[in-house]
């Protein structure tokens, strides 16, 4: 295992006093901002305050997520029930399909069947017959969907109707499982209340270019400190690939939610039924990061659009069956994608000042720095320590640079809701 993988997955016990101090300084900064400085233009003032409320909320929730706590989860290496392996395919190059099938066939496990979930026909891809031929050649089952609907979730639900094993693993075709994937995951299902097991996504092409590197560094914080923190409160959620689910759990919620981020909303539905989840902090499959800005844009838009859909259409605050920790974790994760609107607001303030002279506060730069610098220093320090120093400023740049994607998705979902009303 490479040094990079060890770094982002290493469990770090963050000092509780650091977290308390970080939260305290965030609240002190907000108090100073709202109480000590003379207000300027009222519209700019309240826009800025709303943005700061968002920032403080995100900091508090991050500190809550990485707060040191332990959770006991049973694991039995001798528990080896039958498993269906689903590999989702949607027109990807045939050589990638072949490699994925061969890797799945090499899994070190006693009882599993491989199914290629071929969506090439409904997506009107030219190579859907090649996928069928490849599956036949390599001796695995190919389930070609002929009726469209539900995107990837529809593909999985169609496969569930044509298979029967009590557990199923899902891999995107470009995520290659390690030989011991099932050995490291199935033992958690000895707990009959365990609904699903999620493992990290890891981009093996992360060093290809600046896009792959930046995309990966954004993921390091999530699949490292954040997912491990969510795991301690039974709030880890499905991430689309490299996961195993109990069929009974998915049947209880009516199958995968046929939305743009089927994994996120399905996780919430499963948790609401009282099922448990576990996150395994070990790289057990390797995939591919988007290699150009267009692919990155599509990925980020899809994630943003689906996450905001959870806020505006399936808000966890009103979801019966969730614990309060789960409600807060789902809300904070989906709320991250509101950051694009906040960045846009912050970018507008200097432009407004340049053309009109209006400001939200009448304050000297030095006075603002005295209030702001301790708060931002502690925030960066918390992020660095909790991520075992794998969190980078390139990840920050990519997150902030994607504000137009996030803003576009925000207005997309708002307009869609308004249209449906």
C-alpha positions in Angstrom: 0.0 0.0 0.0 1.4 3.4 -1.0 2.2 6.2 1.4 -0.7 8.3 0.1 -3.2 5.7 0.9 -1.9 5.3 4.5 -1.9 9.0 5.0 -5.5 9.8 4.2 -6.9 6.6 5.9 -4.9 6.7 9.1 -7.2 7.2 12.0 -6.2 10.4 13.9 -7.5 11.2 17.3 -7.9 14.9 17.3 -7.4 16.7 20.6 -10.8 17.6 22.0 -9.5 21.0 23.3 -8.4 21.9 19.7 -11.9 21.2 18.5 -13.6 23.1 21.3 -11.2 26.0 20.8 -11.9 26.0 17.0 -15.7 26.1 17.6 -15.3 28.8 20.3 -13.2 31.0 18.0 -15.7 30.6 15.2 -18.5 31.8 17.5 -16.3 34.6 18.9 -15.5 35.8 15.3 -19.2 35.7 14.5 -20.1 37.6 17.6 -17.5 40.3 17.0 -18.6 40.6 13.3 -22.3 41.1 14.3 -21.8 43.2 17.5 -18.7 45.3 17.4 -18.5 46.8 13.9 -20.6 49.5 12.4 -23.0 48.2 9.7 -22.9 49.4 6.2 -25.4 48.7 3.4 -28.1 46.6 5.0 -28.5 44.2 2.0 -24.8 43.5 1.8 -24.7 43.2 5.6 -27.4 40.5 5.8 -26.0 38.7 2.8 -22.6 38.5 4.5 -24.2 37.4 7.8 -26.0 34.5 6.1 -22.7 33.4 4.6 -21.0 33.5 8.0 -23.8 31.5 9.6 -23.2 28.9 6.9 -19.5 28.8 7.6 -19.9 28.5 11.4 -22.4 25.7 10.9 -20.0 23.8 8.7 -17.1 24.2 11.1 -19.2 23.1 14.1 -20.4 20.0 12.1 -16.9 19.1 11.0 -15.7 19.3 14.5 -18.6 17.1 15.7 -17.9 14.6 12.9 -14.2 14.2 13.7 -14.8 14.3 17.5 -12.9 11.4 19.1 -15.3 8.6 19.9 -15.4 4.8 19.6 -18.0 2.5 18.1 -17.9 -1.2 18.4 -18.9 -3.2 15.3 -18.9 -7.0 15.1 -16.9 -8.8 12.4 -16.8 -12.5 11.8 -14.3 -13.6 9.1 -16.1 -17.0 8.9 -19.4 -15.5 7.8 -19.4 -16.0 4.1 -23.0 -15.9 2.7 -23.7 -15.9 -1.1 -23.1 -12.6 -2.9 -24.1 -11.2 -6.3 -21.5 -9.0 -7.8 -23.0 -6.1 -9.9 -20.7 -4.3 -12.3 -22.5 -1.3 -13.8 -21.7 -0.6 -17.5 -22.9 2.3 -19.6 -20.9 2.3 -22.8 -17.4 2.4 -21.4 -14.6 1.0 -23.6 -14.6 -2.8 -23.9 -11.1 -3.1 -22.5 -12.2 -1.5 -19.3 -15.1 -3.9 -19.1 -12.9 -6.9 -19.7 -10.4 -5.8 -17.0 -13.2 -5.3 -14.5 -14.7 -8.7 -15.1 -11.4 -10.5 -14.8 -10.6 -8.7 -11.5 -14.0 -9.7 -10.1 -13.6 -13.3 -11.2 -10.3 -13.3 -9.2 -12.0 -12.4 -5.9 -10.9 -14.7 -3.1 -14.4 -15.8 -1.9 -16.3 -19.1 -1.9 -19.8 -18.2 -3.2 -20.5 -15.4 -5.6 -21.9 -14.8 -9.1 -20.9 -11.9 -11.4 -23.5 -9.9 -13.3 -22.7 -7.2 -15.9 -25.4 -4.6 -15.6 -25.4 -3.5 -19.2 -27.1 -0.2 -19.8 -25.6 0.4 -23.2 -28.8 -0.4 -25.0 -30.9 2.1 -23.2 -28.1 4.7 -23.4 -27.9 4.1 -27.2 -24.2 3.1 -27.0 -22.7 1.4 -30.0 -20.8 -1.3 -28.0 -23.7 -2.8 -25.9 -23.5 -6.0 -28.0 -19.7 -6.2 -27.5 -20.3 -6.1 -23.7 -22.7 -9.0 -24.0 -20.1 -10.9 -26.1 -17.4 -10.2 -23.6 -19.5 -11.4 -20.7 -20.3 -14.6 -22.6 -16.6 -15.1 -23.4 -15.5 -14.7 -19.8 -18.3 -16.9 -18.4 -20.3 -14.3 -16.5 -24.0 -13.3 -16.6 -24.9 -10.1 -18.6 -28.2 -8.4 -17.8 -29.0 -6.0 -20.6 -31.8 -3.6 -19.7 -34.1 -2.8 -22.6 -36.5 -0.4 -20.9 -35.0 2.9 -19.8 -35.6 4.8 -16.6 -34.0 5.6 -13.3 -30.4 5.9 -14.6 -27.9 3.9 -12.6 -30.5 3.2 -9.9 -32.9 1.8 -12.5 -30.2 -0.4 -13.8 -29.5 -1.8 -10.3 -33.2 -2.3 -9.5 -33.6 -4.1 -12.8 -30.7 -6.4 -11.8 -32.2 -7.0 -8.4 -35.4 -8.3 -10.0 -33.3 -10.8 -12.0 -31.1 -12.1 -9.2 -31.7 -13.6 -5.8 -28.7 -13.8 -3.5 -29.2 -12.2 0.0 -26.3 -9.8 -0.5 -25.0 -7.8 -3.5 -21.8 -5.8 -4.1 -21.8 -2.9 -6.6 -18.9 -1.6 -8.6 -18.7 1.0 -11.3 -17.0 -0.6 -14.2 -13.8 1.5 -13.8 -13.4 0.6 -10.1 -11.4 -2.6 -9.9 -11.9 -4.7 -6.7 -8.9 -6.1 -4.8 -8.8 -9.8 -4.4 -9.7 -9.6 -0.7 -12.7 -7.2 -1.1 -15.4 -9.6 0.1 -13.2 -11.1 2.8 -12.8 -7.6 4.3 -16.5 -6.6 4.1 -18.8 -9.6 4.4 -17.9 -10.4 8.0 -19.7 -7.2 9.2 -23.0 -8.7 8.1 -22.8 -11.1 11.0 -24.8 -8.4 12.6 -28.3 -9.0 11.3 -29.1 -5.3 11.5 -26.2 -4.3 9.2 -27.7 -2.8 6.1 -24.7 -2.0 4.0 -20.9 -1.7 4.1 -19.0 1.0 2.2 -15.3 1.2 1.3 -13.3 4.2 0.0 -13.1 5.3 -3.5 -9.5 5.6 -4.6 -8.3 7.1 -7.9 -5.3 5.2 -9.2 -4.8 7.7 -11.9 -4.5 10.6 -9.4 -1.0 11.6 -10.7 -2.0 11.8 -14.4 -2.6 15.6 -14.5 -3.7 18.6 -12.4 -7.4 17.7 -12.8 -7.0 14.1 -11.5 -4.7 15.3 -8.7 -7.1 18.0 -7.6 -10.1 15.7 -7.8 -8.4 13.1 -5.7 -7.2 15.6 -3.1 -10.8 16.7 -2.6 -11.8 13.1 -2.0 -9.0 12.4 0.5 -10.7 14.5 3.2 -14.1 12.9 2.7 -13.0 9.3 2.5 -10.5 9.8 5.3 -11.5 11.9 8.3 -15.1 12.6 7.4 -16.2 9.1 6.6 -14.4 7.7 9.6 -16.1 10.2 11.8 -19.5 9.5 10.3 -18.9 5.8 11.0 -18.7 6.4 14.7 -22.3 7.7 14.8 -23.7 5.1 12.4 -24.0 7.8 9.7 -21.7 6.5 6.9 -23.6 6.5 3.6 -23.4 4.7 0.3 -21.0 6.3 -2.2 -22.1 4.6 -5.4 -19.4 2.0 -5.9 -17.2 -0.3 -3.8 -20.1 -1.2 -1.5 -22.1 -4.2 -0.3 -25.7 -4.2 0.6 -28.2 -6.6 2.3 -31.0 -7.4 -0.1 -33.6 -7.3 2.7 -32.6 -3.7 3.6 -32.9 -2.5 0.0 -36.2 -4.3 -0.5 -37.6 -2.6 2.7 -37.1 0.8 1.1 -38.5 -0.1 -2.3 -35.1 -0.5 -4.0 -32.5 2.1 -5.0 -33.9 5.6 -5.1 -34.1 6.5 -8.7 -32.6 10.0 -8.4 -29.4 11.6 -9.7 -27.5 10.6 -6.6 -29.2 7.3 -5.9 -26.7 6.2 -3.3 -27.1 9.3 -1.0 -30.9 9.2 -0.8 -31.0 5.4 -0.6 -28.6 5.5 2.4 -31.0 7.9 4.2 -33.9 5.7 3.5 -32.1 2.6 4.8 -31.0 4.4 8.0 -34.5 5.6 8.5 -35.7 2.0 8.7 -33.3 1.3 11.5 -30.5 -0.5 9.6 -26.9 0.0 10.5 -24.0 0.9 8.2 -20.2 0.6 8.5 -17.3 2.3 6.7 -14.2 0.2 6.2 -11.2 2.6 6.0 -9.1 0.5 3.7 -8.5 0.8 0.0 -10.2 -2.4 -1.4 -10.9 -1.2 -5.0 -9.3 1.3 -7.3 -11.0 3.5 -9.9 -10.4 6.4 -12.2 -10.7 10.1 -11.5 -12.1 12.5 -14.2 -9.2 13.3 -16.5 -10.4 16.6 -18.0 -12.4 19.6 -16.8 -15.5 18.6 -18.8 -15.6 15.2 -17.0 -14.9 16.9 -13.7 -17.7 19.4 -14.3 -20.2 16.6 -15.1 -19.2 14.7 -12.0 -19.4 17.7 -9.6 -22.7 18.8 -11.1 -24.2 15.4 -10.6 -23.1 15.2 -7.0 -24.2 18.8 -6.3 -27.5 18.4 -7.9 -28.3 15.2 -6.0 -27.1 16.4 -2.7 -29.2 19.6 -2.9 -32.1 17.5 -3.9 -31.8 15.8 -0.5 -32.1 19.2 1.2 -35.0 20.6 -0.8 -37.0 17.4 -1.5 -35.9 14.8 1.1 -34.7 16.9 4.0 -33.3 14.7 6.8 -34.6 17.0 9.5 -38.1 15.8 8.7 -37.2 12.1 8.0 -38.8 9.8 10.5 -36.6 7.1 11.9 -33.2 8.9 11.7 -31.3 9.7 14.9 -30.3 13.3 15.4 -26.7 12.5 14.7 -27.8 11.0 11.3 -30.0 14.0 10.6 -27.1 16.4 11.2 -24.6 14.4 9.3 -26.8 14.1 6.2 -27.7 17.8 6.4 -24.0 18.9 6.7 -22.8 16.7 3.9 -25.5 17.8 1.5 -25.1 21.4 2.7 -21.5 21.5 1.7 -22.7 22.1 -1.9 -24.4 25.3 -0.9 -20.9 26.7 -0.6 -20.9 27.7 -4.3 -23.6 30.3 -3.6 -21.7 31.6 -0.6 -18.5 31.9 -2.7 -20.5 33.8 -5.4 -21.8 36.2 -2.7 -18.3 36.8 -1.4 -17.0 37.5 -4.9 -19.8 40.0 -5.5 -18.9 42.2 -2.5 -15.7 43.7 -4.0 -17.4 44.3 -7.3 -20.2 46.2 -5.5 -17.7 48.3 -3.6 -15.7 49.0 -6.8 -18.8 50.3 -8.6 -20.8 51.9 -5.8 -18.6 52.2 -2.7 -21.2 50.2 -0.6 -19.8 47.8 2.0 -21.5 45.4 4.5 -19.3 46.8 7.4 -17.4 50.0 8.1 -14.2 48.6 9.5 -10.5 48.8 9.1 -8.6 45.9 7.5 -6.4 45.5 10.6 -9.4 45.2 12.9 -11.0 42.6 10.7 -7.7 40.7 10.6 -7.5 40.6 14.4 -10.9 38.9 14.6 -10.5 36.7 11.5 -7.0 35.3 11.6 -7.2 33.3 14.8 -10.4 31.7 13.7 -9.2 30.7 10.2 -5.8 29.5 11.5 -7.5 27.1 14.0 -9.9 25.9 11.2 -7.0 25.1 8.9 -5.1 23.5 11.7 -8.0 21.3 12.6 -8.4 20.2 8.9 -4.7 19.4 8.6 -4.4 17.4 11.8 -7.7 15.5 11.4 -6.8 14.5 7.9 -3.3 13.4 9.0 -1.9 16.3 6.9 -3.3 15.0 3.7 -5.6 18.0 3.2 -4.1 20.4 0.7 -4.6 24.0 -0.5 -5.1 22.5 -4.0 -8.2 20.8 -2.7 -9.4 24.1 -1.3 -8.8 25.7 -4.7 -10.7 23.1 -6.6 -13.6 23.3 -4.1 -13.8 27.1 -4.3 -13.1 27.1 -8.1 -16.1 24.9 -8.6 -18.5 27.5 -7.2 -20.1 28.1 -10.6 -20.9 24.4 -10.9 -22.5 24.4 -7.4 -24.4 27.6 -8.1 -25.7 26.2 -11.4 -26.9 23.1 -9.7 -28.5 25.2 -6.9 -30.6 27.3 -9.3 -31.3 24.2 -11.4 -33.0 22.4 -8.4 -34.7 25.6 -7.3 -36.2 26.2 -10.7 -37.2 22.5 -10.9 -39.0 22.7 -7.6 -40.7 25.9 -8.6 -41.8 24.4 -11.9 -43.3 21.4 -10.1 -45.2 23.6 -7.8 
